[in-house]
Amino acid sequence: MPQRIAVLTGDVIDSRQVRDRTRLYRLLDDTLAALAARHGGRAERFRGDAFQLALPDPRPAMAVAIALRAALIEHSEAEQRWDARLAVAVGASHWHGERRLTNADDAPFVHSGQGLDTLAEGPARLSLALLDESDDGCLALLVRYLDDLVASWSPYSAEVVRLSLEEARSQQALAEQLGIRQPSVHKRLRVARWPLLADTLAYLGERLANGEDHP
């Protein structure tokens, strides 16, 4: 019986220019493993800087995409900003968590890979395809907004967003974890547009869960 899943396919932008690719690959492996474990999914990295992540519950897919990009930006080299192109596809699949992603070839995997190919042809770095509903234009606009928002983050803003996505924490708790003052956390969250980001991701989570029955 097929189930509705999310597939994220991505690659690191300009990875050949990264001086310490060992650190980049370790970061990718650790981040993908943590996200897969947190959401009951499976992740694999291949061809160095390319990767795929499958989630049995599609609801957190866009939050996962943002968290992954935030981790890369946070750990950027001084001379180069790290980021990734990420194509998300949601649809019915026979994939299950024990199955290797390299052997999966049904619709969400195919469309996610095709979405990444399309991203490579233009300036956008994030896309979303819902295979079981028609595009009303609203989703594409929200994804463009998210993409533009992430592109504006400093490593400090990316760090505080990543931590906020991992677990709900008070600003004081974040400040203590980061070793900074609470007003500094507030400023970083404000610059990152955290309230709008959180509300947008919550709305997208509902859309991805409900398909054509979205509110």
Disulfide bonds with the S-S distance in Angstrom:
none
